[in-house]
Amino acid sequence: MKRSAQKRDRQAKAARMRNRETKSTFRTAIKNFDAACAAGDKAAAEAALKLSVKLLDTAAGKGIIHHNTADRKKSRMNLKFNKLA
């Protein structure tokens, strides 16, 4: 393997690990939001929603997920949150 290909491989591995961490973080936040909604805890759901939206926007800004995917997930979470009474 050429030296440039080895460097590119190292860079790709590092980026893949960063992207995996970012995805895992926002997925966990969404799961926490869903758990709070299921429990009917509006305060916890609101806090989890704010965190999830921030993490989704960050991931979309970095190109880890498409901005339409982030918008769709945020929309569905807001609908779910607004159904809590």
Secondary structure as GFF3:
##gff-version 3
##sequence-region A 1 85
A	DSSP	alpha_helix	3	39	.	.	.	ID=ss1
A	DSSP	alpha_helix	42	61	.	.	.	ID=ss2
A	DSSP	alpha_helix	67	83	.	.	.	ID=ss3
###
